[in-house]
């Protein structure tokens, strides 16, 4: 018997898959993450799936659910490595979980890639729908980049099912910081360097040009 509610509602034709795997994902992520991140990840699934509907993309809902629900698991201490990007930690956690369910390795790779690239703008949108839509959901829920592409009633239905905290914008930035503050070097060249800089005014971020100039090459 599952201890956590597995949402069975429908929003604009989108549902969370009613399968043993999806229920296990819900249970695992509910037990692993904070309410803030669980609700965020659930909204990311719906916004991503709705984006797929809007774009006419065909996708496996179970795989999209796995990618969206695991995308921030790497922020949690139990799944955070000392030296890998948190995105990779989350992708690895999803791979381990799905492997135990005997999912096709090529499908697991799609989920891994969707999680690993979800903070890398400009690339996922051209990849497999599971990869593209994971990022689409994140960009909607965190950045609001496609806010106007969703009807008011649709946004409100998603947020009603999986509420945003009153200060979600600051809360999610803090959650990012809490999950990566112990390994700032992993933010080199990616958006999470902005999070460290925001919380630590004296943070000196790595510089790509400096790495080139300080290499062992002459000239």
C-alpha positions in Angstrom: 0.0 0.0 0.0 1.4 3.4 -1.0 1.7 5.9 1.7 1.5 8.9 -0.7 -1.3 10.2 -2.8 -0.7 9.5 -6.5 -2.6 12.3 -8.4 -5.3 10.8 -10.6 -6.8 14.0 -12.0 -6.8 15.2 -15.6 -5.6 18.6 -16.7 -6.4 19.5 -20.3 -6.3 15.8 -21.2 -3.0 15.2 -19.4 -2.8 12.6 -16.6 0.0 11.1 -14.6 0.4 7.5 -15.9 -1.6 5.0 -13.8 1.0 2.3 -13.7 3.0 0.5 -11.1 6.2 2.2 -12.3 4.7 5.7 -12.1 3.3 5.0 -8.7 6.7 3.8 -7.6 8.3 7.0 -9.0 5.8 9.1 -7.0 6.5 7.1 -3.8 10.3 7.4 -4.2 10.4 11.1 -5.0 7.8 11.9 -2.3 10.0 10.1 0.2 13.2 11.7 -1.1 12.4 15.3 -1.8 11.0 18.3 0.1 7.3 19.3 -0.5 8.7 22.3 -2.4 10.7 20.1 -4.9 8.1 17.3 -5.2 5.3 19.8 -6.1 7.7 21.7 -8.4 8.6 18.4 -10.2 5.0 17.4 -10.5 4.2 20.8 -12.1 7.1 20.3 -14.5 5.6 17.0 -15.7 2.3 18.7 -16.4 3.7 21.8 -18.1 6.1 19.6 -20.1 3.4 17.2 -21.2 1.1 20.1 -22.1 3.9 21.6 -24.1 4.2 18.3 -25.9 0.5 18.5 -26.7 0.9 22.0 -27.9 3.8 21.1 -30.2 2.2 17.9 -31.5 5.0 15.8 -30.1 4.6 12.1 -29.5 6.1 10.9 -26.2 6.0 8.1 -23.6 4.3 9.6 -20.5 6.0 7.2 -18.2 9.4 8.2 -19.4 8.6 11.9 -19.2 7.2 11.4 -15.7 10.5 9.7 -14.7 12.6 12.5 -16.1 10.6 15.3 -14.7 10.1 13.8 -11.2 13.8 12.9 -10.9 15.2 16.1 -12.4 16.0 17.7 -9.0 16.7 14.6 -6.9 20.4 15.4 -7.2 19.8 18.4 -4.9 19.0 16.2 -2.0 21.9 15.2 0.3 21.2 11.4 0.0 21.8 11.6 -3.8 24.4 14.4 -4.0 27.9 13.5 -4.9 30.9 15.6 -3.8 32.1 16.4 -7.3 29.4 15.9 -10.0 26.9 18.4 -11.3 23.6 18.0 -9.5 21.9 17.3 -12.8 24.2 14.3 -13.3 23.5 13.1 -9.8 19.8 13.2 -10.5 20.2 11.5 -13.9 22.2 8.7 -12.2 19.6 8.2 -9.5 16.9 7.9 -12.2 19.1 5.4 -14.1 19.6 3.3 -11.0 15.9 3.4 -10.2 14.7 2.5 -13.7 17.3 -0.2 -14.2 15.7 -2.1 -11.2 12.4 -2.0 -13.2 14.0 -3.5 -16.3 13.3 -0.6 -18.5 14.8 -0.7 -22.0 18.4 0.8 -21.8 17.7 3.2 -24.7 14.7 4.6 -22.8 16.7 4.9 -19.6 19.2 6.9 -21.7 16.5 9.3 -22.8 15.5 9.9 -19.2 19.2 10.3 -18.2 19.8 12.8 -20.9 16.6 14.8 -20.2 17.7 15.2 -16.6 21.3 15.9 -17.3 20.5 18.7 -19.8 17.5 20.3 -18.1 19.6 23.4 -17.2 21.3 23.7 -20.6 19.3 26.1 -22.7 19.2 26.0 -26.5 19.9 22.3 -27.0 17.2 20.0 -25.5 14.5 21.5 -27.6 16.0 19.9 -30.7 16.4 16.4 -29.1 14.0 13.5 -28.3 10.7 14.6 -26.9 11.4 13.3 -23.4 14.5 15.5 -23.4 12.9 18.5 -25.0 9.8 18.4 -22.8 11.6 18.0 -19.5 13.4 21.3 -20.2 10.2 22.8 -21.4 8.5 22.0 -18.2 11.4 23.4 -16.1 11.6 26.6 -18.1 7.9 27.2 -17.6 7.7 26.5 -13.9 10.9 28.1 -12.8 11.6 30.8 -15.4 8.1 31.4 -16.8 9.5 31.6 -20.3 6.4 30.2 -21.9 3.9 31.5 -19.4 1.5 33.1 -22.0 1.3 29.8 -23.9 -0.8 28.3 -21.2 -4.4 29.4 -20.5 -5.0 31.0 -17.1 -7.3 28.1 -16.2 -4.7 25.6 -17.1 -1.9 27.2 -15.1 -4.3 27.5 -12.1 -5.3 23.9 -12.4 -1.7 22.7 -12.3 -0.9 25.0 -9.3 -4.1 24.0 -7.5 -3.1 20.3 -7.8 0.6 21.0 -6.8 0.8 24.3 -5.0 3.6 26.8 -5.3 4.8 28.2 -2.0 3.9 31.9 -1.4 7.6 32.9 -2.0 8.4 30.1 -4.5 10.8 32.2 -6.6 13.1 32.8 -3.6 12.4 29.3 -2.2 13.5 27.5 -5.3 16.7 29.7 -5.6 17.5 28.7 -1.9 16.8 25.1 -2.7 19.2 25.2 -5.6 21.8 26.8 -3.4 21.4 24.4 -0.6 21.9 21.5 -3.0 25.1 22.8 -4.7 26.8 25.1 -2.2 29.2 22.3 -1.2 30.5 21.9 -4.7 30.6 25.4 -6.4 33.2 24.2 -9.0 30.4 22.1 -10.6 28.7 25.3 -11.6 31.5 26.3 -14.0 29.9 27.2 -17.4 26.3 26.7 -16.4 23.4 28.7 -15.0 23.9 27.5 -11.4 26.9 29.7 -11.0 24.4 32.6 -10.8 22.8 30.9 -7.8 26.1 30.7 -5.9 26.9 34.3 -6.9 23.5 35.5 -5.7 24.0 33.9 -2.3 27.7 34.5 -1.9 28.6 38.1 -2.9 32.4 37.3 -2.8 32.1 34.2 -4.9 34.7 34.2 -7.7 33.3 32.2 -10.6 35.4 30.3 -13.0 36.2 32.0 -16.3 36.4 30.1 -19.5 38.9 32.6 -21.0 41.1 32.3 -18.0 41.2 28.6 -18.3 42.3 28.9 -21.9 45.0 31.5 -21.0 46.3 29.5 -18.0 46.6 26.2 -19.9 50.0 24.6 -20.4 50.0 25.4 -24.0 52.4 28.1 -25.3 50.9 30.8 -27.5 
